[in-house]
């Protein structure tokens, strides 16, 4: 299970980085939906990382 969670974490990080880079390259404040998506991914990353921690301890 940890391998699958690690893979999910990697995919989420890639998606988040892609959005952040696109926002930076745009040269303007990102639209609300892009900011919301970046934040949503951050929350999902925290949940996945918590599950990875639980799996490694238990």
Helices and strands as residue ranges (DSSP letters): H 2-26, H 32-57
